[in-house]
Amino acid sequence: MRNLSINAHFRNVAAKHRPRFHFDGASPAQWQNWHDELLPLVRQSLGKMPARVPLNPELIVEWRADGLIKQKLIFDVEEGLSATAYVFRPENAKGPLPAILACHGHGPYGKDAVMGVNVDAGRAADIAAHNYDYGLHMAKAGFAVIAIDWRGFGERDDRRGPHHNDIFGGQDICNVHFIRAAILGQTVLGLNVHDAQCALDYLCQQEFVDPARIGVMGLSFGGTMTVWTSLADDRIKAADVICYSDRFEEFGMADANFCGSQITPGIYDLCDVAELQGLIAPRPLLVEIGIHDDCFRVASATACFKQVEKIYSAAGVRERLALDLDPRQHGWCGHKSVEFFRTNL
């Protein structure tokens, strides 16, 4: 029987597809060869990265609440483009602190919800639905925490405000930006990783931060950013990936549950999500999975974790991989994050 459905075609292709670097090894030598060959290709898939520029940071406001010093600042990320960020730290902390980049997910509030800032009814509902203010909680637990808006989100969403010129016409802004970046030889994911590295640059310049103790965490698209920032930047010493465990066959090809901010060209030809997470080894990794997650379903998520476990075992560092399995939907589980980062940072 002939097929005219493109959706069915992609599902059929995915059912037969095996990425070139699917990990089948068992020994440290096999892991090392696989790691050393795949990681440069994954990094190359991010596309042409922007030229670095001086950050020129400017403090917008500072206030104290929740036992924290809270700052909002702005800094440059490339020529002609800036980003705003929140930086929270314990008010009475002594000595340089371990620090965390808290990555927000795909939603209307960007960094605000993750840091518990400007909590109106909409943000409060968003936080409650996803246990979303993990940046605020990690600062209260003793870490210096930074969060920025990714491109197209929060204060960097061109659809904000009453006087915007909406050229998007209801299109997914991530997909529009992906196409724009693509014709320049770039990817939105690569541009966001660049911005994440600028945020890390700022953190590492602060006297209250220990630049040798940097972690990253994030939910959903924030989990995507957690994985890719870890792969792109060796300053990351530990990572907490929240509800971003799955297989491209399931959430991508079958469900189309992704956007132009979350992929790079050819990535599924190279590997699957499990291999991306496995490339973080030998560094410590906490994986959080919601049993009732309706975005990344538990069967596919746990299959992904088992493959990551295989990779960490082959690398000889199985003890550095942890799982937080929680009976909730799409959100921060929150049971192990504080102790995980205290132990590994």
N, C-alpha and C positions, 0 to 999 in steps of 0.2 A: 504494500500500500504506500502511495506517495504521501509525503508530508509537506504541508504549506506553513506550519506553525514555527516561527522563529524561536518562541519560548521553548517549545518541545525539542527543537533542534539543539539549543544550548544545554538543556537538561540531558539529552542523549549523549552529547559530546562529553559532558562532565562525568557521566556514569562510566565512561570508558577511559577517561583521562588519567594519566599518572604523571605527575610533575617530574621533571628531570632529576631533581635533587630530593626526591622522597627518601627519607632516611631509613635504611635497612641494616645499618651496621650494629655491632655489639661491643666493639673494643675501643679503648681510648685512641688508638692509632686511626681506626676507621672514622671515629668522630672528628678527630683533628683534621684529617684530610678533607672530609665533607665540609666542616666549618670554614677551613681556609679557602676552599674553592667557591663556596656559595656566598659567603658574606660580602665579598667585593662586588659580586653581581647584583645582590640585593641593594647595596648602596648605590650602584650605578643606575638602577631602575628609578631612583628618585629624580633623575634628570639634572639639568644644569642648575646649580645652586646660586643664589644671589651673592654678589660681592659683599664682604663684611665692611661695615662702616663703624665709626665711633658711636657708642650708644648715646652719648649726650643725655644722660638721665636727668629728669627733673621731677622733684617731689611735688605732687599736687596738693596732698593733704595728709596729715598724720593725726591719729586720735587713739585713745586708749579705751578698751572695753574687753570684757571677758578675761581679764588678767593678761591681756595681750597689747603689744604695740602694733597698731595697724596703720599701714601706709598705702596710699595710692600714688603711683608714679607713671610717667610716660618716658619711653626711650625709643631711639631710632633702630630699625631692623635692616633697612636698606635705603639706598638713596631715594628720597621722596616718600618714604613710608615709615610710620611709627606704630607702636602698640602701647596700650595701657596695661598695667598690672597691679595686683594687690600683693603686698608682702606683709605677712603676719609673723610675729615672733613673741615668745613669752616675755612678759614685762620685766621679770626679775631674774632672768637667766644669767648665768655666769660662764664666761669662756665661750669660745667658738662653738656654734651649734651644728648638729647634723641638719641637713636641709632637704626639702622635698619639692619637686615640681608637681603640682596638682593639676592634672589635665581635665578640662571639662569635656562633656560629651556633646552629641548632636541635639541641640535644643535652643530655645529662644533667648536664654538668659546668660549664656556664655559663662565667664568666670564668676559672676555674681552669686549664682546658686551654690557653686562649689565652695565659696568662701563665706556664705551666709550673709551677704551684703545686700542692702536695699530690699529687704524682705517685705514685699507687698503680698497680696493674696495669691497672685500667680506664682511668684517665686516660692512662697511657703508651700503651695500645693506641689510644685515641682520637687522641692526638697523632700517633702513627706513621701511622695510616690516612689522616689529612688534612693532614699537615705543619702541624699546627694551632697551634703555639706562636709565631705570628708576633709577638705582643705582646712576648714575651721577646726575640726576635731583634732587633726594632726598637729596644728599649732598649739592647741590647748594641751596636747600630750607632750609638748616640749621641743617640737621641731620648728625651725624657720621654714616657712612655706611661701612659695610664689605661685601665682596663677595668672595667666594672660588669656585674652580672647584669641582664638584661632581665626584665620582669615574668613570673613563672611559671617562671624558670630559676634554677639554682644555689641560692644561699641564699634566693632569693625564690620557691622552689617549695614550695607548701604540702603537697606529698606527701612531703617529706623527713622523716626521723626516725621513731623507733619509736612515738611517741605522737600522730601526726597523726590528725585526723578526716577520713578520705577520703570527701568528698562527691561526688567526681568519677566514681566507679564505672567507671573505665577509659576515660572520655571524654578526648578531646584537650583538655588544659588550655587551650591557646591558643583553641580554639573556644568553650569555656565562657566565658572571659574576654572574648572578642569580643562574645558575646551580652550579657553583663553591661554592658560598656561601651556597647553600642549603645542600650540602653534609657535610658541617661543622655545620649545625644547625643554620645558619644565613640567612639574606636577604640583598640584596644590599640596599634596602630602609632603613633597620635598620642601616647598616654601614654608609650611607649618613647622617642619622639623628644623629648618633654619631659624625660625622665630623662637622655637623652644631652646635652641642653642644660645641665642641672644639672651634669653631669660636666664640660662645657666651662667652665661658670662657675667651678667649683673650680680647674681647670687654670689659667685665666687670672688667678686671684688669687694664684698661687704665684710667688715672686720668681725661681725657677729656670726659669720658662717665659716665652717670648716670645709674647704673645697675638696678635701679628700673623703668627705662623707656626704654624698649626694644620692638621693633616691628619686624615683618617679612613680606616680600612680595615676590611674584614671579609669572611668567607667565608660563602656561601650565605645564610641568613637574616641573617647579619652583613653580607652584600652588600646585602640589602634595607635594612638600617639605615644602611649607608654612603650609599646613594643618597638616602634620605629625610632623613637628618640634613643632608646637603649642601644639599638643596633648602630645608630649613627654616631653616638658620642660615648667614648670610653670613660668619661667622668661619672657616668651613672654606675653606681655600685650595687644597687638592688632595685627591683621593679615589682610592682603590684598591679597585675592586669585584672580588671574587674569586668566580668560579663563581656568578654571578647574572646571566647573560645568557641571554635566552630570549624567547619570545613567549607571551602569555597563552593563545593558541589551543592551544599545545602543552603547556606544563607545567601550566596551570591547567585549561582546559576538557577536554583530552584525557586528561591523566594525573592530574588532581586532586592535583598535587604542591605544595600550599601549605596554609597554615593561617590561623587567624584573627588571628595576629600580623603577617601579611605583606601585607594588602590593606586598602584603604579602599573604602567604598561608592561605586559609580559610576566607579571609576578606569578600567576598561576601556572604558567609554563615552567617556571623555575621551581616553585615549592608551594606548600599549603600553609595555612595559618599555624599549624603545629610546628612546622620547621622554622617559621619566623620566630615563634616563641622559643624554640629550642636553641636558636642561635644566640640567645642571651647567655646561655651557659658558657663558662662556669660560674657566672655571677648568680647570686640568690634571686629566686623568682617565686612570688606568691601568685597563685591563680585562684580567682574567685568565680564560682558558678552558682547561679540561682536555679534551684530545682524546678521552679515554675516560671522561669524566664520565657517570655513569649517572643523574644527577639532572637536569642541564641539558645535553641532548645537543648534540654539536658542530655539527651542521647548523643547528639552530635558533639556537644561541648565536652562530655566526658570521654568520647572517642578521641577528640583532639588532645585532651589532657594525657591520655594513655600514651599517645605518640610522643608528647613532650617528655613524659616520664622515661620512655625508652631512650630518648636522646640524652637526658641528664644521667641516666644509668650508664650509658656507654661512655660518657665523658668522665665517669668516676666521681660524680658529685650529686648523686641522687638525694643526699641529705639536704642539699641547698634548694630543693624544689618542694613547695608546700601547697596544699589545697585547702580552700575554705568553701565547703559545700553548704548552701544555706536554703532553707525552705521558704524562699520568697521569690518575687518576680525579678524584674530587671532593675538591680540596684546594688549599692555597696553592702556587702555582707557585714563587714566591720568587726568580725570576731578576732581576727589575727593580725590586722595591719599594724597596730601600734607595737606589739611585741616583735613582729617580723622586722620592722625598721629599727627598733631599739637594738635588736640582736645583730643585725647586719650592717648598721651604720655606726 
